[in-house]
């Protein structure tokens, strides 16, 4: 089971990295802005997972405006 999850996570990482690279190369997104946005989302995710004893609510992390990175 762990091996399957690891494989899925690695596959997802490759897909996300490829999409990010293509968007940056095409000039659609700015790398610095994208990096800052990702770092901010990770910090929010850490706060949610650390501060909640109940089931964490992740909806506010992924329900932003269309096109938000």
N, C-alpha and C positions, 0 to 999 in steps of 0.2 A: 504493500500500500504506500509506504513512504517513497519508494522508488518511482511509483506512478505519479505521485504529487510533485516530486522533484522534477520529473520530466515535463509535466504540465507547466510548472513555474518557469523552467528554463525556456520552454517553447514560447510562453507568453512574453518573457523578457526579450527574446529575439524579435518577436513581432513588434513590440513596443519600440525597441531601439531602432528597428528598420523604418518604422513610420516616422519617428522623431527625426532621424537622419534625412529622410526624403523631404519632410516639411521644411527643415532648416536649409537644405540644399536648394530647394525651390524658392526660398525667400518668403515662404508663407508665414512662418513664425520666426521670431528672434530667439536665438539660443539662450541668451542671458535671461530674457523674460520667461521663457519656458522653464529654465532651471529654477528660477526664483519661485515660480508657481508650483512646481513639483515639490520643492523643499517646504513651502508653506502648507501644502496638502498633507505631506508626511508629518509635519509638526501637529497639525490638527488631528490627524489620525492617532498619533501617540497620545494626545490629550484625551481623546474619546476612550481609547482602550485602557488607559491608566486610571482615569477618574471614575469609571463606572463599574459598580459591582453587579448591576443588572445587565441585561442584554444591551450592548451598545447600539446607538442609533447612528448609522452611517449615512442616512439619506441626505443630510445637508452637505456632505462632502462631494456628492456626485450629481446633485441636482442643480448645478449652476446654469448660468445663461448659455445658450447655444454657442458653441465655438470657444468656450472658455477652456483653457488648458490647465 
